[in-house]
């Protein structure tokens, strides 16, 4: 079975039809959900949705890391299969030009949420010389900056998704170029941030 054929096991026909309609090249507003009348409404929707996904990915990690691992793997498979399906039916330009720019912030933020949740779960699973409660408290303090950064990245992602990704005026070349630049910025930040402190 080809990877994109898994979509028929993950989504029912109504859900699949909604994804196809969202990224249909003939659609007037690519990426916009039904009932949303403006980019501002979509901005609010994306913030609520993305933070909800990230919070579940983070909070469920306290269950011995299993919840965070589950959501990271499930979301990876789910959206990977949808991406494969939309590409297979010929919606690659509308789908990939829509997601490439904001995905750099959104995907990275959700991975950070999962990593923070796994850290919490691992502190309960292997507390070393501390009590499990004390180990959990210390880990919770350590992941707070990660959660702040994750939230900021999700707000940026929502802004890009609502006001840039859905724009149909820009050519695919421009969108891919901007998306590539944003990915390079995010990757460079995590590769280079803090290096000057290590060198001291």
Secondary structure, DSSP 8 states (H G I E B T S, - for coil): --GGGGHHHHS-HHHHHHHHHHT-TT-SSTT--TT--SHHHHHHHHHHHHHHHHHHHHHGGGTTTHHHHHHHHHHHHHHHHHHHHHHHTT-HHHHHHHHHHHHHHHHHHHHHHHHHHHHHHHHHH--TTS-HHHHHHHHHHHHHHHHHHHHHHHHHHHHHIIIIIT-SSS-HHHHHHHHHHHHHHHHHHHHHTTHHHHT-
